[in-house]
């Protein structure tokens, strides 16, 4: 499983390091600088990880600099509410048994809220990721990379030469140093029915890029994910259901203002006809199938809409759609 924009960021970091050997002149790098006094300690220095020592100065990035660090991946971070990024490089301590050539890159994203941190973290989730024993906040660990989210901080660990155990032990030592008491999810995540859900697949979708990455059905501007600066923008929550290869997806959409009667349905009907066959209305639901016979359903009520994408069982799709809308409406 590859987390694309994090991997691009790591490549960018290595290129910068090769040219400059660090950036001690960036505001906030020195703990006695004025900028550092407004920056949480975790964003200035991260030491005391058993078996590892920091290699060079911290790299700090605000909005303008992030474009140069994440090649093509900065916009999606901004749309969730980005504040700053601190990047540290580590190498094995001399007294450890780790090969000296191993290098670990630690990225700590400070977001505008704990919910925003979960949101950008969730964009990388596929479901059923392995977590590390003893780490309470949400986390995933694989050979070569890992991540966790705690409070308003989202953490990436990038170390292509490291085992899953080495990544997990690093994350376990790091987690207590990160401010916050755990992982905060938007309340809309509770509208996703739990029955038959793929564990750990829930996502918080904010901004047009995250929406488009979720499904081509969300590419149209009529959904409203692209409201300027995120103010008054549509948001959504999704999860996967079933067991491979029969995995489907449910997406619950919440609008800032209720769409005009009939307008949203007309747009969705057009999109369904572009991608699907046997498209039709049945009561308040728009239905269609893909070439493989999988069902796609849409319905909306007031501020809420729900879509079931690629469900093999038509009855299960309808039941999940109805349950999601029911839970969303009951929350208001």
C-alpha positions as CSV (number, residue, x, y, z in Angstrom):
1,X,0.0,0.0,0.0
2,X,1.5,3.3,-1.1
3,X,0.7,6.8,0.2
4,X,1.5,8.8,-2.9
5,X,1.8,12.4,-1.6
6,X,3.9,11.3,1.4
7,X,6.3,9.4,-0.8
8,X,6.7,12.4,-3.1
9,X,7.4,14.6,-0.1
10,X,10.2,12.2,1.0
11,X,11.8,12.4,-2.4
12,X,11.7,16.2,-2.3
13,X,13.3,16.2,1.2
14,X,16.2,14.0,0.1
15,X,16.8,16.3,-2.9
16,X,16.8,19.4,-0.7
17,X,19.1,17.8,1.8
18,X,21.6,16.7,-0.9
19,X,21.9,20.3,-2.1
20,X,21.8,22.2,1.2
21,X,22.6,19.9,4.0
22,X,19.7,21.3,6.0
23,X,18.1,24.7,6.4
24,X,19.1,26.3,9.7
25,X,17.9,29.7,8.5
26,X,14.2,28.9,8.3
27,X,12.0,30.7,11.0
28,X,11.4,28.4,13.9
29,X,14.3,26.1,13.4
30,X,16.2,27.6,16.4
31,X,14.4,27.3,19.7
32,X,15.5,30.8,20.7
33,X,14.1,32.5,17.6
34,X,10.9,34.6,17.9
35,X,9.1,32.3,15.5
36,X,9.9,29.3,17.6
37,X,8.1,30.8,20.6
38,X,4.8,30.5,18.8
39,X,5.5,26.9,17.6
40,X,4.8,23.8,19.7
41,X,7.9,22.1,20.9
42,X,7.1,18.9,18.8
43,X,7.5,21.1,15.6
44,X,10.9,22.3,16.6
45,X,12.8,19.3,18.0
46,X,12.1,15.6,18.3
47,X,14.7,13.6,20.2
48,X,14.8,10.7,22.6
49,X,13.7,8.0,20.2
50,X,15.5,4.8,21.3
51,X,17.9,3.5,18.6
52,X,17.7,6.7,16.5
53,X,19.4,10.1,16.5
54,X,18.4,13.2,14.5
55,X,20.5,13.9,11.4
56,X,20.6,17.6,10.6
57,X,18.3,20.5,11.3
58,X,14.5,20.5,11.2
59,X,12.9,21.6,8.0
60,X,9.8,23.8,8.6
61,X,7.2,24.6,6.0
62,X,4.2,26.9,5.9
63,X,1.8,27.3,3.1
64,X,4.1,29.0,0.5
65,X,6.9,26.5,1.1
66,X,4.8,23.4,1.0
67,X,4.4,23.6,-2.8
68,X,8.1,23.0,-3.1
69,X,8.2,20.1,-0.7
70,X,5.2,18.1,-1.9
71,X,5.3,18.0,-5.7
72,X,1.7,18.0,-6.7
73,X,0.3,17.1,-3.3
74,X,0.1,20.4,-1.4
75,X,-3.4,21.4,-2.5
76,X,-5.2,18.5,-0.9
77,X,-3.5,19.3,2.4
78,X,-4.5,23.0,2.2
79,X,-8.1,22.0,1.5
80,X,-8.3,20.3,4.9
81,X,-6.8,23.3,6.8
82,X,-3.0,23.2,6.9
83,X,-1.0,25.2,9.4
84,X,2.6,24.0,9.2
85,X,4.9,21.0,8.6
86,X,8.0,20.0,10.4
87,X,10.3,17.4,8.7
88,X,13.1,15.6,10.6
89,X,15.6,13.1,9.4
90,X,16.9,10.3,11.6
91,X,19.8,7.8,11.4
92,X,20.5,4.8,13.5
93,X,22.4,5.6,16.8
94,X,25.9,4.2,16.8
95,X,25.1,1.7,19.6
96,X,22.2,0.0,17.8
97,X,22.2,-3.0,15.6
98,X,20.5,-1.2,12.8
99,X,22.5,-0.9,9.6
100,X,24.1,2.6,9.4
101,X,22.8,3.2,5.8
102,X,19.2,3.2,7.0
103,X,17.5,6.6,7.1
104,X,14.1,7.6,8.4
105,X,12.1,10.7,7.5
106,X,9.5,12.0,10.0
107,X,6.9,14.4,8.8
108,X,4.6,16.1,11.4
109,X,1.7,18.1,9.9
110,X,0.0,20.5,12.2
111,X,-3.5,21.1,10.9
112,X,-6.2,23.6,11.8
113,X,-8.2,21.2,14.0
114,X,-8.2,17.6,15.2
115,X,-10.9,16.8,12.8
116,X,-8.8,18.2,9.9
117,X,-5.9,16.1,11.0
118,X,-8.0,13.0,10.9
119,X,-9.4,14.0,7.5
120,X,-6.0,14.2,5.8
121,X,-4.9,11.1,7.6
122,X,-7.9,9.2,6.4
123,X,-7.3,10.0,2.7
124,X,-4.6,7.4,2.8
125,X,-6.7,4.6,4.4
126,X,-7.8,1.6,2.4
127,X,-9.1,-0.5,5.3
128,X,-7.8,-3.3,7.4
129,X,-4.4,-1.6,7.9
130,X,-2.2,-3.1,10.6
131,X,-1.8,-0.9,13.7
132,X,0.9,-1.1,16.3
133,X,0.1,-2.6,19.8
134,X,0.1,-0.1,22.5
135,X,-0.4,3.0,20.4
136,X,-3.9,4.3,21.3
137,X,-4.4,7.0,18.6
138,X,-5.3,5.7,15.1
139,X,-2.2,4.5,13.3
140,X,-1.1,2.2,10.6
141,X,2.3,0.4,10.2
142,X,3.8,-1.4,7.2
143,X,7.4,-2.1,6.1
144,X,8.9,1.1,5.0
145,X,6.3,3.5,6.2
146,X,3.7,4.3,8.8
147,X,1.4,7.0,10.1
148,X,-0.7,8.1,13.0
149,X,-3.1,11.0,14.0
150,X,-3.3,12.5,17.4
151,X,-5.0,15.8,18.2
152,X,-4.3,18.3,15.5
153,X,-1.2,16.4,14.3
154,X,-0.9,14.0,11.4
155,X,2.4,12.1,11.3
156,X,4.1,10.3,8.4
157,X,7.0,8.0,8.9
158,X,9.0,7.2,5.7
159,X,11.8,4.7,5.8
160,X,12.1,2.4,2.8
161,X,14.8,0.3,4.2
162,X,13.1,-0.3,7.6
163,X,11.0,-3.3,8.6
164,X,7.5,-2.9,10.0
165,X,8.8,-3.7,13.5
166,X,11.3,-0.8,13.3
167,X,8.7,1.6,12.0
168,X,6.3,0.4,14.8
169,X,8.8,0.8,17.6
170,X,9.7,4.3,16.3
171,X,6.0,5.3,16.3
172,X,5.4,3.9,19.7
173,X,8.3,6.0,21.2
174,X,7.2,9.1,19.3
175,X,3.5,9.0,20.1
176,X,3.7,10.2,23.8
177,X,5.7,13.3,22.6
178,X,2.8,14.5,20.4
179,X,0.3,16.8,22.0
180,X,-3.3,15.8,22.3
181,X,-5.3,13.0,23.9
182,X,-6.2,10.8,21.0
183,X,-7.9,10.8,17.6
184,X,-10.9,13.0,17.0
185,X,-13.4,12.1,14.2
186,X,-16.1,14.4,12.8
187,X,-19.5,13.5,14.1
188,X,-20.7,12.5,10.6
189,X,-18.5,9.4,10.8
190,X,-21.1,8.0,13.1
191,X,-23.7,8.1,10.3
192,X,-21.9,5.2,8.5
193,X,-23.6,1.9,9.3
194,X,-21.3,-0.5,11.1
195,X,-22.8,-3.7,9.8
196,X,-20.3,-5.3,7.3
197,X,-18.0,-2.3,7.3
198,X,-14.4,-2.9,6.4
199,X,-12.5,-2.0,9.6
200,X,-10.5,1.2,9.4
201,X,-11.8,2.2,6.0
202,X,-13.7,5.4,7.1
203,X,-12.7,8.6,5.5
204,X,-13.6,12.3,6.1
205,X,-13.8,14.0,2.7
206,X,-13.2,17.8,2.5
207,X,-12.4,19.8,-0.6
208,X,-12.7,19.0,-4.3
209,X,-9.5,17.0,-4.6
210,X,-10.4,14.6,-1.8
211,X,-13.8,14.3,-3.3
212,X,-12.5,13.5,-6.8
213,X,-10.1,11.0,-5.4
214,X,-12.9,9.3,-3.7
215,X,-14.9,8.7,-6.9
216,X,-15.3,10.2,-10.4
217,X,-19.0,10.7,-9.5
218,X,-17.9,13.7,-7.4
219,X,-16.0,15.5,-10.1
220,X,-19.0,17.9,-10.9
221,X,-18.9,21.4,-9.3
222,X,-22.6,21.0,-8.5
223,X,-21.7,19.0,-5.4
224,X,-20.2,22.2,-3.8
225,X,-17.0,20.6,-2.5
226,X,-15.0,23.6,-3.9
227,X,-16.4,26.5,-1.9
228,X,-13.7,29.1,-1.5
229,X,-11.4,28.6,1.5
230,X,-13.6,25.7,2.6
231,X,-16.2,28.1,4.1
232,X,-19.7,26.8,3.6
233,X,-18.4,23.8,1.5
234,X,-20.0,20.4,1.1
235,X,-18.3,17.6,3.1
236,X,-18.7,13.9,3.0
237,X,-17.9,10.6,4.9
238,X,-17.2,7.3,3.3
239,X,-16.4,3.7,4.2
240,X,-16.0,0.3,2.4
241,X,-18.3,-2.7,2.9
242,X,-18.1,-6.4,2.3
243,X,-15.2,-8.8,1.7
244,X,-12.9,-8.8,-1.3
245,X,-13.5,-9.1,-4.2
246,X,-17.1,-8.0,-3.5
247,X,-16.2,-4.7,-1.8
248,X,-18.5,-1.7,-2.2
249,X,-18.5,1.9,-0.9
250,X,-21.0,4.1,0.9
251,X,-20.6,7.9,0.8
252,X,-22.8,10.3,2.9
253,X,-22.8,13.9,1.8
254,X,-23.8,16.9,3.8
255,X,-24.5,20.2,2.2
256,X,-24.2,23.6,3.7
257,X,-27.5,24.5,2.2
258,X,-30.2,22.1,0.8
259,X,-30.0,21.8,-3.0
260,X,-32.9,23.1,-5.0
261,X,-35.6,20.6,-5.5
262,X,-34.9,18.4,-8.5
263,X,-31.6,20.1,-9.5
264,X,-29.3,17.7,-7.7
265,X,-31.2,14.7,-8.9
266,X,-30.9,15.9,-12.5
267,X,-27.2,16.3,-12.2
268,X,-26.7,12.9,-10.6
269,X,-29.0,11.3,-13.2
270,X,-26.7,12.8,-16.0
271,X,-23.6,11.5,-14.3
272,X,-25.1,8.0,-13.8
273,X,-26.0,7.8,-17.4
274,X,-22.4,8.7,-18.4
275,X,-20.9,5.9,-16.4
276,X,-23.6,3.3,-15.9
277,X,-26.3,1.3,-17.7
278,X,-29.9,0.5,-17.0
279,X,-30.2,3.9,-15.1
280,X,-33.6,4.6,-13.7
281,X,-35.6,6.2,-10.9
282,X,-37.4,4.1,-8.4
283,X,-39.3,6.3,-6.0
284,X,-36.8,8.6,-4.3
285,X,-33.8,6.6,-5.4
286,X,-31.7,6.8,-8.6
287,X,-30.2,3.4,-9.6
288,X,-27.9,2.0,-12.2
289,X,-25.4,-0.8,-12.8
290,X,-21.9,-1.0,-14.3
291,X,-20.8,-3.5,-16.9
292,X,-20.0,-6.0,-14.2
293,X,-23.6,-5.9,-12.8
294,X,-22.7,-4.0,-9.6
295,X,-25.3,-1.6,-8.3
296,X,-25.0,2.2,-7.8
297,X,-27.7,4.0,-5.8
298,X,-28.3,7.6,-4.9
299,X,-30.9,9.4,-2.8
300,X,-31.1,12.7,-1.0
301,X,-33.2,14.3,1.7
302,X,-32.8,17.9,2.8
303,X,-29.1,18.6,3.6
304,X,-28.1,15.0,3.1
305,X,-27.4,12.7,0.2
306,X,-26.1,9.1,0.1
307,X,-24.5,7.0,-2.6
308,X,-23.8,3.3,-2.6
309,X,-21.1,2.5,-5.2
310,X,-20.4,-0.9,-6.7
311,X,-22.5,-3.1,-4.4
312,X,-23.2,-6.7,-5.8
313,X,-26.4,-7.1,-3.8
314,X,-29.3,-4.7,-4.8
315,X,-31.2,-5.2,-1.6
316,X,-28.2,-4.7,0.6
317,X,-27.4,-1.5,-1.3
318,X,-30.9,-0.1,-0.7
319,X,-30.8,-1.1,2.9
320,X,-27.5,0.5,3.5
321,X,-28.5,3.7,1.6
322,X,-31.7,4.0,3.7
323,X,-29.9,3.3,7.0
324,X,-27.3,6.0,6.3
325,X,-29.8,8.6,5.4
326,X,-31.9,7.7,8.4
327,X,-29.0,8.1,10.8
328,X,-27.9,11.4,9.3
329,X,-31.4,12.8,9.4
330,X,-31.9,11.7,13.0
331,X,-28.8,13.7,14.0
332,X,-30.4,17.0,13.1
